[in-house]
Amino acid sequence: MKPAFAYWISFVVGGVFVAWLSGRLEPHFVSDSTSYLDYSFSSLDAIGRSIRTPGYPLWLMAIRSTAGLAFIPLAQVIVHATAASWFAIELRRQGLGARDCIVAGIAIAVGCTAMDHINTVSTDAIAASMGVMVATALLRFSTAADSWRWATAVVVLSVIAIMLRPAYLFLIPWLMVAGSLLGRIHGQSWKRSLGNSLLVSVATLVPILAWMGLRLVAVNDFGILPFGHQNLAGVLVQLLSDEELRALPGDAAAMGESIVSEQQDLAAAGHTFAAGETGATMTIDARWDEMTYFVVVPAAQSLAGDDPVAQHNAIKAMNQEIIRQYPQRYMVWIAKNGRRGAWAIAADIVMHPIFLSAILGLAAWLIYASASGIPCSGVVDNGIAMRSLTIISLTYLLAKLGFVILTSPGIGRFSDAAAIFLPAWLAVAALQCILPLPECKTRELG
């Protein structure tokens, strides 16, 4: 059995077993599920007006028409296990020790996003898996071996990730930054590494622009989809008073007035939002979902009717005016939101039962080692694979979280997906510090 196949089959079997053991092979439906399951491919107009990109609906259609809806969790487990094993294989190929690359792969396989959403009928888990595959292909592309083939793989996987979940648009600039740094690790000049990474970044952008152009022709809206601005509006309207919303200039005033009216109607009906100081970061987080879907979206519907594109444009115009009128409030919120995202990442890792067990085990070992006088090297491997893992983990986290906090609270499933590589990096670094292994050489896995 070839080593690469052994890695893959072990991860898949292990992933399916853990999912079965934890009851994650049954489909879990959330509020977003309906919009994916009922996606209409009846016409270009219907596709263009949908609030979802067609990637995940096509995935659901393929599974439903073959194995059936009940097999979606299993399929998503297999995809994620494949992504985690492929990442581990690539780290091994670039010289990381077998123990360390297996630990890294397991940390990705059982990460927060997978544990929380692997059986959810929504894009969180499978888009995160595609993100891991993009990173793996970029690692391989950075070695300059089979460059055109791996450049194509990076582009195709990136486009798939974006069309599954548009929040992965951050991949386009990330490919350029991370690709340049990885190329330098492998001895490329700055000019060559930047040129190569710019190539895959632009090549990823082209099909996205083509999709946006198609929507422009179909529904006169040059955007990836009529969705997303309501997320930002759910934050921005909490930064203004009712009087400031009403006083917005131009057409934005109508949306502001409609939002105030919706809030008053909810209050009259006895609805109360989460308690907290108005405008505080924690309050914005707690009220964000309800403010978005109980206030902003109904307000847009009352003005623009049932057309998602018209609703989207009305919300977009209001957001632009709020930022233009109150830029300082928006910038302060972004800074606080970034801090909140960092807190959420740390909290979610610590609350993860497997990661918490590993942390406690590490603490126990350090206590024992200290009491027994067992030396710890305190040194992290400076080889190519570990340096690559460091760049991937940290740039991916910063790029994705930085993109998210521009429009949405950086907590929960948003921050977890950004930090998907972080537990792997921490685990490998900790192991190397307390249980160092002899330096290993690059190993080809067939």
Order of alpha helices (4+ residues) and beta strands (2+ residues): alpha-alpha-alpha-alpha-alpha-alpha-alpha-alpha-alpha-alpha-alpha-alpha-alpha-alpha-alpha-alpha-alpha-alpha-alpha-alpha-alpha-alpha
